[in-house]
Amino acid sequence: METRVAVMSIIVEEPASVEPLNALLHEFGEYIIGRMGIPYRQRGISIISIAMDAPQNTTAALSGRIGKLPGVSVKTAYSAVIGGANGTR
């Protein structure tokens, strides 16, 4: 199956959504290359970046599920590079 590298940017404004968000990220963990989270305490939000290598429909499914969480915003940018199941071109 073809995969694409993508970067997902997530802003969490509702602390109660952190636990369900982490559960979703764990569920899709096999596709996640790396994750960076920054708590911005002065604004009371968290900023999270997720790098993924997954089929595009899998990335879109995760993004859609994250976007349904209350107080959570998500945007995804896709690489033009398409690879095989093991990430090769």
C-alpha positions, 0 to 999 in steps of 0.5 A: 500500500502506498504511504505519504509522509505528513505533518499534523499540527494540533492545538488543544484548548480544552484540557479534558480532550488531552486524554482522548487525544493521547488514546487516538495517537496511541491507536495510530502509533504504528504510523507515527514517526515522531511527536513533539508537544509544547505546553504554552502555559501563558495561554493555557493551550498545548501545541502538538506536532505529529510526523507520520508515514501512512496511507493518506486515508489513514492520516485523514481518518486520524485527523478527522477523529482528532478534529471532532474532539472538543476544543481541539484544532488540527491541520495536516500538510502532506508530502508529495513523495509517495512510498511503498508499505515500508516507506521506500519510494 
